[in-house]
Amino acid sequence: MKKQRLAAISFSLILLALLGGLILFSAEESLAAEPGHELSLGSRGEEVGIIQKSLAGAGFYPGDKPSGYFGLTTLAAVLAFEKASGLPADGVIGDIERQLLMSKGSPEVGSPGEGETVSGTGPKQSGSEDGQPVFSQSKLKRTVLGYYTEYYPGDNLSYNSLSANHASIDSIATFSYLTDGRGNLTGTPITSGVELAKKNEVKSLMLVHNINDAIDSNAAHTLLSVRENRLNFEKNILSLIEEHGFSGVNIDLEGVPAGDRSNYSILLKELKTMLKPAGYLLTVSIPAKTRDNPLDNWSGAYDYAAIGEYADLVVLMTYDEHWAGGYPGPVASLSWVQQVLDYAVKSIPREKILMGVAAYGYNWSSAGGCSTVLWNRADALASRNGGARWSDQYSAPYLIYYDQKGYRHEVWFENRFSLALKLDLANRYNLAGIAVWRLGFEDSSFWQTVAEMFSK
């Protein structure tokens, strides 16, 4: 991971809401050190571990045990403590910071009020619906797009999430329509979600995809490479937008063959020409990558520069760095997301980029196979199995446990701490905002974190 001083990290906002008490530590863990001795990014040793433990006791440091290494996670925690204490936030532990940590009068910051908690899923919210918080905040600093799905009749997870959290959501992309190679569209508009969005001044985008049980690369090739098929596709999109009152479209064509790179760009150009005069939005969901390899069969077809020119918003799918069909690892490590953004902003205007955020993780079993772990169930899974751990290397939580049959499980997921670090990237890179896959997987701690990090 590239090491650098991140002097402007705004991580304290989410953590301040979670604090509840004084910073405590035992007498034998004295923080006394030689005057003038400083600890900063890259420092190692016992004293770093003691500081991490002290910060963790108050909720600043997310690890379940100190690592003894002053990485990005520790830096964010120190900055939060400094801001809470009224000190210059430079991320360096010096004499003043030590004195505050050692004093009995350490500041009590952000103590939870009545009806709030400092553990579990975060502060309780009044006026909640189905466990989802209702925030009074009407406008956030950055755009929030939520992917909206109905996987089966009666699947109301996305509906309940939108109903409860619409004040923090600017638009939804309804996972509605499947396309074939000839540009025909099949599916439904998810009317209930669209109507709810309109009622709450949330834009609705019809999402068009090529995932029929599995990603259909052949359908994408046939669609893109034949002009008549593209025109039929574009005509059908416009017709459905007008019929159902969508604000625009989200093109989610995945697994596009590398040879169709220019055809994919042509499709977006043609769609832009058709949709712009009518005031409809053209948005896309595209694979995340750290460099451009036009021959790569997963990401080569996506010319970031052309996409940035034609699309109004570009969702970078910065998740599934490790996926269910591969080996265990973080869904989206902080360093990998940063590498994706470093590359993307060179070609796509920052004000068009939505950083993808996962509200899920994966559980890999030594018996074979891998299952999805939803954000709102990860804490319970960890509690049943000895508690989650924290990776300083990846800035992500994980869990290792053995089931009743003796099989080893390795679980990587996201929580409010890993999310806050990613949202801080969106702020520091000055992106348009984020896109959440998917509405209904998250819980109150997710929205509390978004509201805190994206508030003015």
N, C-alpha and C positions, 0 to 999 in steps of 0.2 A: 504494500500500500504506500502510495506517495505520502511522505510526511511533510507537513507544512503548518505554519501558524495560521489558524483560522480565527482571526481577531474579531470577526463580526458574527460569529455563530449566535443565533437567537434561540438556542435550545431551552433557555430558562422558562419560557412561557408555559410549556406543558408541565414542566416539573414543579413549578411554583404551586400549581393547582393541586399537586399530589402530596405536598409536605404536611406533616402533622406532628411537630414536636421538636425538641431541642436536639442538637447534634451530640450524641453520646458516645463515649468510648471509655475503656477501663484505664485505671491508673498505670498499669504496666505497659500500656501502649502509648507512651508519651511521644508527642510530636516535636519535642525539643530538638533543635539542631544548631549547628554552628551558625552564628549571626552572618547574614549575607548569603547563606547557601540557598539556592533556588532549585526547584523542581519544575520541569516543563516537558513539553512534547518530546518523547524519546528517552526520558529518564527511566531508570530501572532500580529495583531494590526494595528492601524491607520497608523503608519509609513511604515509598509510593503505595505499597500495599496497605499500610496503616491509614493513609489518607483516603484511599478508596473505600476502606471499611467504614470510616467515619462518615463519608459522604453517602454511602449506601444506607447507613442507619437512618438518615433523614430523607432518603428517596431521591437524592441527586444522582447517585451512581447505580445503574441498573443491574450490575452483576450480582450473582448469588454468593460469590466469594472474591476477594481481591486477587488480581493477577500479578501485581508487582510491576506492571509495565504501564507507562504513561502514554497511552494511545489516544486516538480520536475520541473514544468514549469518555475517557478520563478528562480530556480537555474540555468536552462539552459540560461535564459535571462541574469542573472547577469554575468555568465561566458562569454557570448558573449560580453557584454559591457566591461568587464575587458580586454579581449583580444584586442578589438577594441581600447581601451585606452592605451594599452601598459603596463598594470598592470599584476602582477602575477595572474593567473586565479585560485583562490581558492574558488569562489562562496560565499564569505563572504562580506557583506556590512559593511565597516569600515569607519574611518575618511577620508581616501583618496578618496574612492568612493563617499562619500557625497560631498566632496569639488568639485569634478569634475562635479557632477550632479548640484550643486548649481552655479557653475561659469558660467559667460557669454561666456567663451571661451571653452565650452564643445566641444570635438572633433567632426568634421563632418566626418563620416565614410561611405564609400561605397556609395557616392552620385550617383544617377543614371545618366548615360550619355544620350546623344541624342538618342531618340528612345526607352527609357526605362521608366518604370513606377514603382511606389512603392505600387500600390494597384491592386485590381483585381487579375489577374492570374499571375502576376509577370513580370519580364523583358521581353520586346519584343525581338524577335530574327530576325535578317536579314536572308533572304533566306529561309523563312518558306514555308511550303506547307500545305494548308487546315488548317491553324491555328496551325500546329505542328512545333516546333522549330527544326532547324538543328544545332546540336552542332559540333564544330570543334574538340572536344576532341575525340581521337581515342582509348583510353584505360582507363578503370576505375579500381579502386583499387579492386573492387569485381565483381563477376559474376552477370549479370542481365539476367534472363529468362523471356520472355513474352509469355503468353498464347495467341494464335492466333486463331480467330474464324471467320467463315462466317455462320451466322444464316439463311441467305436467299440470293437468287440471287441478286447481286448488293450491298451486305453488304461489303463496302470497308473500314470500320473503322480500322480494324487491319492492312490492307494493307497500308493505309495512314500513320498510326503511325509508322510502321516498315520502310517505305520509308523515313520518316522524321527523325527518331531517331535511325537508325541502328548503329550509332557510339557509342551509349550507350548500345546496346543490344548484348549479346553474343550468345543467342540461343532463338529459338521459339519452343513452343510445339503446334502443329497444332491439334485442336480439330476435329479429322478426322474420327475415326473408332469406331463403336459400336460393341460389342461382344455379342453373345448369349451364352447359357449354354454349347453348344457343341464346343465352341472355334472358330466359324465362325466369320469373320469380314465383316461388311458392311460399306460403306462410300466412301469418295473421298480423295485424298491426298492434296487438296487445292493447286493445282499446281502453281498458281500465287504467293502465299506466299512463297513456297519452292524455286521457281526460284529467287524471289527477295532476299531471304535470301542468297542463294548461291552467287549471284552477289555482295553482300555486306559483304561476309565473316562472315555470321551468321549461326550457326549450326541449322539444322532442326530436330526436334524430332516428330515422329508420336505418337500422344496421342491416347491411346485405353481406352475406358470407357464402363460403363454399365448403362448409363443414357438414357433411352428410354421414354421421357416425365417425368418419375420419376426414381429414383434409383431402379434398379432391383436386389434386394438382392438374389432372387431365382436363377437368372442366374449366379450370382457370386458363389453361393454355388455349383451348378451343374458343373460349369466350374472347380472349384478348387478341388472338392472332387473326381473327376473321372480322372484317369491318362490319358486315351485316349483323353479326352476333353482338358486337359492341353497341351498334345503333339500337338494336332491339332492347338491350340491357338498359341503355340510357333512357329510352322512351318509357319503359316500364317503371323506372325509378321516378321520373317526373310525374307520371300518371298517379302513382301511389302517394307521393308527397302531397299532391293537390287533393286527392280523394280523402285522405285521412288527416290533413292539417298538420303534417310534420313541418318542422322548421328547416329540415334539410336531410342529408344522408351521411351515414358513416360507412365507408367502403372497407370491409374487413376480408379482403381476399388474401389468403395465406397459402404458403407453399407454391407461390408462383414460380415457374421454371426460370432459371437465369436467362435463358434465351428470349424471354418475353419482357425483358427490361424496358426496351423502348415502347413496346405495346402498352405496358402498364402506365407509362407516363403519358402516352397519347390518350388513353382512356380518361385520365384525370383532366387533361387539357380539354377534351371534348365535354366532359361533365361540367367543368367550370364555365365554359362558353354557354352551355345550356341553362345552368342554374343561376348564375350571377344576375342576369337581367331580371329574373323573377324574385330576387332577394333571398334565395335559398342557400343554406350553408353546405359547403363541401368539406367533409372531414374524413380522415383516414386513420386506420389502425395498422401500424407496420412493425415488423420485427426490429428489435434493438440490435445494434451492432457497434463495434468499436473502431472499425475501419471498413473501407469499401473494397470488396472483392466481387467484381461483376460476374465472376464464374461460379460463385457460391450458390448452391441450389436451394439454400434456405433464405438468404438475405440479399443475394446478388441482384435480384430483379428490382430492388427498391432503390432508385436513384434519389438520394436525399435532396439534392439540389433542385431537381425537377419537381419533386413532391412539395418541397417548401415553397416553390413558385406558384403552384396551382391550388393547393389545399388551403382552406381557411384555418383549420386546426389539424395538427398532426399528433396523434397519440403514439408515443414510443412505448412499445410493450416491454417495459423494463421489469420483467418477471420471468420465471421459468429459466433462470440462469442454470439451475439444476431442476430437472423435471422428472415426472413419474417413471418415464422409460429409461432413465439414466441412473447414475450413481448418486448417493446422498450428498447433500450440500445445501447452502442457503438458496432460497428462492430468488433473492436479489441482494447480494452483498453490496455494502455501501461503496466499496472501491470499484466494483464493476459498474454500478449505476453511474458513478462519477465519470468513468471512462467513456461510457455511452454518451453522456451529455457533452463531454469534451469534444467528441467527434461530431455530434449532431449540430451543435451551435455554430460550427464552421460552415454549414450548408443550409440550415433551416433557420429562419428568423426566430429569435427567442420568444417573441410574443405570439408565436403560433404553436409552440411545443407544449404538449401535455405529457407529463411524466407518468407512466403507468405505475400503479400501486396495487400490490396484491393483498387481498383480505383473506388469505388462505396459506397453507403450507402443505408439506408432504410427510408421510410416515412410511419409511422404507423398512421392510422386514427381512431378516436373514432367511426366512422361509420362502422368500420370493414374493414379488408383487409390491405394490405401493398404493397407498390410499391417500385421499385428500383430507386435510385437517382444516376445518374452518376456523377463522379468527375467533369467533365467539365460543368455540369449544376447546381451544388450545390450552387455556388456563386450567380447565377442569382436568384435562388429560395429564398435564404436568403435575397437578396437585396429587393425583392418584398414584403417581409414579416417582415420588421423591423430589419434585420440583425441577424447574427448567434451569439451564445453565446459560451463560452469556459468552459469546465469542467476540473478543476484542479484535481479532483478525478480520472478521466479516461484519462486525457491528450488527449481530443478529442473535436472537435466542434459539436454543436448541435443547433437545431432550434425548437422553439415552436410557432405555429401560428394557427389561426382559419380561415377556409375557408368561402365562401359566405353563406353557409348553416348553419354555426355555429359549424361545427365539428372541434374538436381539432386535430391538427397534431403534432406529435413529430418526428423529423428527426435527425438521427445520421449519420455522414459521415466522410470522411477524407479530410484533406487539407495539404498544404505544411508544416505547423507547426507540425501537428501530424505525418506526414510522416518523417520529419527530426528527430524527437525523436526516431522513430522506426529504421531508418537507423543508428542512433547512437548506438542502441543496436547491430545491425549487426556488426558494427565496434568494439565495446567493447567486444563482445563475439567472435570476430574473425571468423565469419561465412564465408562460401563460397560466400554468396551473398543473392539475393532476387529473388522471382518469382512474377510477376505481373498478377493479374486477373482483367481485361484482356486488351490487347492492343486496343486502340481506345476509351476507357472510360475516359482517362486522358486528361490533357491539358499541356500547356507549363510549368506551375508551377511545375508539377510533375517531368518532366525531368530536369528542372533546379535544383530542390532539389536533385535528384539522382546524377547529375553530380557534384554538389558542395560537397555533403557528401561522395561520393566515389572517389573523385579525390585524387591524390597522395599528 
